[in-house]
Every structure is written in structure tokens, then in C-alpha cells.
Amino acid sequence: ACRKCKELAETRTQTVFGVGNPEARVLFVGEAPGADEDKQGEPFVGRAGQLLNKIIGACGWTREEIYICNILRCRPPGNRNPSPIEADNCREFLLGQIETVQPEYIVCWGTIAAQNLLQENSPIGRMRGKLYSYQQAKVLCTYHPSYLLRNPSAKKQVWEDLQILLKDMGINPEDLNQEKN
């Protein structure tokens, strides 16, 4: 197991690898494992993960179709934000997963994911609402599901962001019988 980040290696239960379809058209990048993820060894399984599952359904997808990973594979103690050094230490693993999956689209959930993948410093509020390029993929940045749990009114903006992605994929959001809550 990786020991690059001494504190994380000492406090984690396990490393949390990406999961999903290794040939996914869409790859999700989150921040870091939380307590539930650290326990179960899978990304997005807590309350934010349950909301993410609803979002996936609203887009007409299943979780199995998508590849889901995080900037960090280890849980930062107390759910603090990953440090730049930790994110840098884990970057090769993230890039390796993207290289393996070769998605057409990447969704960065939250500031940490967006800034790390795109090597940007802008806040998520400024990065959302448009598509970026990363290698061969188009990248959409939007709010993290855990932010939506605290700020439910932002769900509307996330849905607006996802419609940009869906339309680019050739999917008409109007055809999806989605419940957006």
C-alpha cells in the first residue's frame, strides 16, 4: 500500500480505489473518501453518494455505466480538505485511472476536484457552466453533492451544468423523465 502521505497512511482504514465501468464514456472525479468510503472501500457511498446516485438516475444513467474516482484515495482525518502535497502525491493514480478508462467526458465534483484536475485556482462558482478540455476528454465542473446537501438551492445550477454535458453527448435533457430533487 502507498505510504507517500505519512498522516493519511497512518489514519486510513484502507485506500479507496475508483470503481465502475473501465470503458466508461463518463468519468466522475470527487474529492477524497469520507468516513463511509474509508469503511467500505468505495467512493461516494455516504449521504453525498446517495444524492449522486439520484443525479446519475436523473441523467438517464446507471452507476455501473460510469467510472467514479477521487483526487485522493485516502481519507483526510476529520474530513479536512486534501493538502496540495497530498493531491500531488495521488495525482499519478488519478491520471493513471483516466488514462486506463479514456473517457469522453469527465465531471469534476467540487472545487478540489476541478482545481486539481485542471490545475486551476478559480473557485468552482467561476469554473462551472462550461466545458473544458483535458487530454482527449471534455470536462464539466460543478458543485460537489455534499455541498448540495448543505445548500439544496444549488441543485438547480448542477442540473443546468449537467444539461450542458448531456446536450454535448447528444442526449436531449427534455427526453429524460427526471425528478430533479
WORA-V95091 format. One record per residue. N is the residue number from 0. RES is the residue in one letter. D_FIRST is the distance of its C-alpha to the first C-alpha in Angstrom with 1 decimal. Layout:
BEGIN
N;RES;D_FIRST
N;RES;D_FIRST
END
This chain:
BEGIN
0;A;0.0
1;C;3.8
2;R;6.5
3;K;9.4
4;C;11.2
5;K;11.8
6;E;13.7
7;L;11.6
8;A;8.5
9;E;11.4
10;T;13.2
11;R;11.2
12;T;11.5
13;Q;8.7
14;T;7.8
15;V;11.1
16;F;11.6
17;G;15.2
18;V;17.7
19;G;21.2
20;N;23.4
21;P;21.8
22;E;25.3
23;A;26.1
24;R;29.0
25;V;27.6
26;L;24.1
27;F;23.5
28;V;21.4
29;G;21.0
30;E;19.9
31;A;16.9
32;P;16.1
33;G;18.7
34;A;19.0
35;D;19.8
36;E;17.0
37;D;14.4
38;K;16.3
39;Q;16.7
40;G;13.6
41;E;16.1
42;P;17.6
43;F;21.2
44;V;22.0
45;G;23.8
46;R;27.3
47;A;26.5
48;G;25.0
49;Q;28.3
50;L;30.3
51;L;28.3
52;N;29.1
53;K;32.8
54;I;32.5
55;I;31.1
56;G;34.0
57;A;36.5
58;C;35.5
59;G;36.3
60;W;32.7
61;T;30.5
62;R;26.8
63;E;26.1
64;E;27.8
65;I;25.5
66;Y;21.9
67;I;20.3
68;C;17.4
69;N;16.9
70;I;16.8
71;L;13.8
72;R;10.9
73;C;10.8
74;R;14.1
75;P;16.2
76;P;18.0
77;G;21.4
78;N;20.9
79;R;21.8
80;N;21.7
81;P;18.7
82;S;19.7
83;P;20.5
84;I;18.0
85;E;15.2
86;A;16.6
87;D;16.9
88;N;13.4
89;C;12.4
90;R;15.6
91;E;14.5
92;F;12.4
93;L;15.6
94;L;17.9
95;G;16.2
96;Q;16.7
97;I;20.3
98;E;20.9
99;T;20.0
100;V;22.1
101;Q;24.8
102;P;26.4
103;E;30.0
104;Y;29.4
105;I;26.7
106;V;27.3
107;C;25.8
108;W;26.1
109;G;26.9
110;T;27.3
111;I;23.7
112;A;22.8
113;A;26.1
114;Q;26.1
115;N;22.6
116;L;23.2
117;L;26.7
118;Q;26.3
119;E;29.3
120;N;30.4
121;S;32.9
122;P;32.6
123;I;31.9
124;G;35.6
125;R;36.6
126;M;34.0
127;R;34.7
128;G;37.6
129;K;37.1
130;L;35.1
131;Y;33.1
132;S;32.0
133;Y;28.4
134;Q;28.4
135;Q;30.1
136;A;29.5
137;K;31.6
138;V;29.9
139;L;31.3
140;C;30.3
141;T;31.3
142;Y;30.8
143;H;27.8
144;P;28.6
145;S;28.0
146;Y;30.6
147;L;32.9
148;L;32.6
149;R;34.0
150;N;36.4
151;P;37.6
152;S;40.3
153;A;37.7
154;K;37.1
155;K;40.1
156;Q;38.7
157;V;35.4
158;W;37.7
159;E;39.7
160;D;36.6
161;L;35.4
162;Q;39.0
163;I;38.7
164;L;35.6
165;L;37.4
166;K;40.6
167;D;38.8
168;M;37.3
169;G;40.9
170;I;40.6
171;N;43.5
172;P;42.2
173;E;45.7
174;D;45.2
175;L;42.3
176;N;43.6
177;Q;41.1
178;E;41.3
179;K;40.0
180;N;39.2
END
